[in-house]
Amino acid sequence: MAATSTIGNWAFKAFTAGLGVATIYLTATFSVNVYRGIAWHSAQSTSRSPCDATSTTGDVERMCL
């Protein structure tokens, strides 16, 4: 009976340690993904004026006067 209890204790400790490692891994990867998402969003939201574009018809130039 003592061997079963010892095996059960070790199994529970291994399972709990696995959950701890998985939690740390998921927290780290989530943080990295949030950082990358914010960086991507910041790169996408650079404001551009229509005056920065070149137009062959002159419509943009008239709007910028």
C-alpha atoms as one frame of an Amber mdcrd trajectory, in Angstrom:
protein
   0.000   0.000   0.000   2.889   2.359   0.718   4.352   1.794  -2.755   1.054
   2.738  -4.378   0.898   5.905  -2.318   4.477   6.800  -3.240   3.853   6.180
  -6.948   0.685   8.262  -6.751   2.544  11.087  -5.044   5.274  11.088  -7.690
   2.702  10.970 -10.493   0.849  13.917  -8.978   4.083  15.884  -8.546   5.114
  15.188 -12.143   1.679  16.200 -13.419   1.706  19.384 -11.338   5.226  20.238
 -12.513   4.108  19.713 -16.117   1.207  22.086 -15.599   3.586  24.655 -14.111
   5.965  24.406 -17.062   3.058  24.641 -19.518   1.728  27.722 -17.714   5.112
  29.457 -17.830   5.549  28.579 -21.518   2.073  29.808 -22.473   2.523  33.022
 -20.468   5.834  33.738 -22.188   4.554  33.021 -25.696   1.393  35.048 -25.068
   3.477  38.019 -23.933   5.697  37.757 -27.023   2.641  37.558 -29.289   1.054
  40.604 -27.647   4.300  42.543 -28.145   4.487  41.476 -31.806   0.829  42.362
 -32.323   1.288  45.838 -30.883   4.416  46.357 -32.992   2.570  45.173 -36.120
  -0.399  47.409 -35.370   1.857  50.404 -34.781   3.569  49.782 -38.108   0.188
  49.570 -39.875  -1.224  52.752 -38.352   1.328  55.222 -39.581  -0.730  58.096
 -40.877  -0.165  59.161 -44.435  -1.499  62.309 -45.941  -3.101  62.082 -49.380
  -0.599  64.778 -50.386   2.205  62.224 -50.013   0.848  60.184 -52.908   1.763
  60.917 -56.481  -1.078  61.189 -58.913  -0.981  61.267 -62.680  -4.342  63.018
 -62.990  -3.643  65.918 -60.650  -6.646  65.169 -58.413  -4.493  64.746 -55.322
  -2.556  67.926 -56.022  -5.796  69.921 -56.206  -6.952  68.479 -52.874  -3.679
  69.491 -51.193  -3.751  73.143 -52.242
